[in-house]
Amino acid sequence: MKGPGIKDYLEYLTYLKKTAHDEGKKYIDISSRDLHHMISPNHATMPTCCQAIYKLMLEGDEILDQPRGHTGYGSRLFVRYYVDELENRNAKFPVKKRGRPNKSDEEKLHNRLMKPNRSTDDLKELICIWLREKDWEIETNKDTIRAHKNDEVWLINIEGSRRGRKLPLSKKLNIIFSDVENDASHYSIAFNESYHYKKQWNEIPRLFKDKLNVSLLFAGKNGKVTEYQ
């Protein structure tokens, strides 16, 4: 037996949005998992469910969580529909070729920052986000970040993915200490996740690390930044 089609999903979503509007709500949150369970519990129509969700999004609506992978379809899709001015807002994803909806600038940035081999610029952006969350004020240069908080100054050298031979960690440390700033109290080098550099870091004497107050920052595949001291 054939399962529900996109028309069934669109009609139910339209009903939910109109009901929320009539009840005076500002928005309604929709999960693809819950919607699929309501409309099509016995058929594998998740791609159709997600397609309908994207189709009814208007400018200003938000994607709160996305499915993993490249299709844009899956049970993790979670969106917020704002239900004011339903007739006066344009579609968030104008109809074009079949397939995935257009990505917003925020989504494109998020996808770039989640890549394991980030460029220096993308790695710098990710480290800046991490620092701001910890209440550091920052200044950026081509491949460095200078962070301030209270009386502390933290100088971070950014080492994104580059072509060519990788310098050993000892030489990279020599480079940052060849241009020591008098007011800096903490020095770091930021890398994408790297077993190679973690191993070299563990071989450096603890006395050296403590004396110079130096650490490494590693950005994992999921965007999580961890400091190794």
Secondary structure, 3 states (H helix, E strand, C coil): CCCCCHHHHHHHHHHHHHHHHHCCCCEEEEEHHHHHHHHCCCCCCHHHHHHHHHHCCECCCEEEECCCCCCCCCCCCEEEEECCCCCCCCECCCCCCCCCCCCCHHHHHHHHHCCCCCCHHHHHHHHHHHHHHCCCEEEECCCEEEEEECCEEEEEEEECCCCCCCCCHHHHHHHHHCCCCCCCCEEEEEEECCHHHHHHHHCCCHHHHHHHCEEEEEECCCCCEEEEC
